[in-house]
């Protein structure tokens, strides 16, 4: 199995929400597994904070309050200015 590679803000800026959603789900499973087993290591908090920031931008709970943008799921986050 390939080594887990966490998302970076730079990489997330080049991908659309459609492309990021499976990656966010996989990374969420990774962090949940580490946290639930008490295996998170010193220094990993920055990586987790970066993941949480990306996850909240991808999911964006405020989107329902805004007019629907047809490019919301298909344009890279950097182009949309969301990250």
N, C-alpha and C positions, 0 to 999 in steps of 0.2 A: 504494500500500500504506500502511496506517495506521502511524503511528509506534509503536514498541515501548513498552509501558507496563509497567514492572516491578511485581510484586506488593508490597503493603505488609502489615505485620503487621495493621494495622487492617482492611484489606480481607479478608485471610485469615481473620480471626476471624468474619466474617459468612458465610463460604462453607463448604459441606461438603467432605469429601474427594473425593466424586464430582465436585463442581464444580471443585475445585482441581486435580485430576490433569491435565487437558488444559493448564491454565495453567502448571503446574509443568513439564510436558514442553516447552512452547513456550519458556519462559524458560530452561530448561536448554540447549536448542538455541542460544539467543541467546548465553549466556555461553560455551558451548563454542566457538562460532564466533569470538567475540572473543578468547578465550584462545589458541586454536590459531593464529590469524593474528597474534598479538602486538599486537592493537589495543586492549587494555584501557587505559583512561586513568587518570591520577592522580585519586584521589577516588572512583573507582567501586568501591573495595574495600568500603566500607560497604554499598552496594547488593547486592554479591555476598554478603556475610556475611548480610544479611537474607534473601536468597533461599535460601541454604544452610540457615538456621535453619528457614524455612517448609518447605522440601523435606524435611528430616529429620523434622519433626513430621507432615507428610502421609504420608510413607512408613512411619515408625515401625517400625523393625525388631524392637522388643521386643513387638509386638502378638501374635506367635505364642505367646509365653510366658504371656500373660494370657488369662483366659476371654473368649470371644467376646461382644462387646457389639453387639447388633443395630443400634444407632445409630451405630456407628463410622464408616461411610461416608456417612451421610445427614444427620447433625446438623452445624450450623456448629461450627467448632473452638472458638469462644468459648463456646458453650453446653456443650461437653464439658470445657472448662477445659484444653485441650491447648495453647493458645497465648496 
